[in-house]
Amino acid sequence: MADIPTTSTTLLRDVASDSQHVRWTEFAARYRPMMEAYLRERFPPVEADDVIQETLLAVWAALPSYRYAPDEKGHFHNYLTGILRNKALRQLGANRRQAEIAEKVREDASPIGRAGAPRTPPDMISDDELSWRETLVEIALRQLMNDESIQSRTRQVFLRVAVNGEKPDDVAAAFGIERNAVDQIKSRMMPRLQKIVADLEKAGNI
Amino acid sequence: MNLGVDEIEGILSAHERMPTGASFPDGAVFGNWRVTAFIGKGGNGEVYRAVHVAIGTSAAVKVLVRNEPRARERFVREARQLSELKSASFPQFFEYGEANGFFYLVMELLEPGELPSGDRNVARFLRQVCDAVSELHARGIVHRDIKPSNILWRTGTGIMPVAVPVLADLGLVKDSATSNAGRPTSDITLGGVGTPGYGAPEQMERGEASVASDIHALGVLADRCFDSKPPRTWRRIIERATSSIPERRYQSVDDFLKAIRWRNLWRIIGKAVLAFFLVGLLVDILIVVIVIWLW
């Protein structure tokens, strides 16, 4: 998955006040790979491009009033991801409605259509939601792993035991710490990860 | 949506393995040291926990991964400076070597820890960290990357062991006399060297690191000890140390420490005056009572 770009407050400020759009290209190039990676599995390239364009437009319109406050609101990429997610969900919804309309047209046209043509499976909607949950956890995990306020060793222990599935005893031996310490690290880090996921979800509800 | 911890654990368990970021696997050997775990990336290399192949002692091995002239020069400088710094404020240096084309440096393995809280604990902690920073500045060196993850802890010995902070990662240290011009490009990140949030504005934007930029980082460190809500007696100190204008900050670590030492001065003077007044009042009352009684 594409790396999450670090926030450049100078770039944000310049883009927000840039009537000549000189730095806009730089801004779009910086965040485009991340957005493309998020949308890759859900949309064909052309549609993904549309969603990205809509997102960038929305961001451009909102930037003059955006206040960067990582401690309160999370980093800029969280904000951007929230907008991207909403645009993508709207597009998915539109795609679904189109598919339903097309299906209905086919049913009405077909002599056997009314006799019980297969419906769109109801759990397709929850598949999208599940996929977004996985994406949120992925983003949150990368943010956690890049969080320098957490000691590197702590992040490494968590990564190995909670993500890579190594046995806690093996991880404890590798780091020369007690098994108990590994369990404590895992139980301290999981709520942090949960909070980041919740913050990402909240940022998306705009 | 509100994902629960269980659901997140479930998603993680199905997650593909995430690379640790290490360039070398567990079991890699550097000289007499066998790697057991990747700890993290330092300012100028990757740090691993390792054990001595013969006697099993643990140590931290820092390996230079980027084998380019500037990075090598910095690595050698770091090793030399660490070997010359004998005080307990820095990790103990063990050895320096090369294995299969990779330069490595072996030093004391220290523990990560939490920042202290509470007025006195924070004051003591900062005095100890400032001792280390002072020593660097006395040698004409600036650290450039003072932050919590570069402060490790050495557990004391004895009946009541007390952990002592140690200033680690000299990977970004620089001669404080070096100007911006001619600075190697490998030192430049997005405008400077250091960590966002700790690095002073002039350091992050223009790469101008100096004693004043280390003071800025110390101010941020103090602020973090109080979760960015310092008590009134610390607010003025932190504001001055973290001023965006270098000339307005404390001009030396000693000045910063003096401000910390005397942070409670006015409160103490106020209490002394009040105590003096109250004692005087009590004495006066006693005299009046005695006079009345004698009368």
Interface residues (C-beta under 8 A of the other chain):
Chain A: T6 S8 T10 D71 E129 R133 E134 L136 V137 E138 L141 M145 E148 S149 I150 Q151 S152 R153 T154 R155 Q156 L159 R160 A162 V163 N164 G165 V171 A173 A174 F175 G176 M190 P191 L193 Q194 V197 A198 E201
Chain B: M1 N2 L3 G4 V5 E7 I8 E9 I11 L12 S13 H15 R17 M18 T20 D26 T36 A37 F38 I39 G40 K41 V47 R49 V51 S58 L109 P112 G113 K147 P148 S149 L190 G191 T195 P196 E205 S228
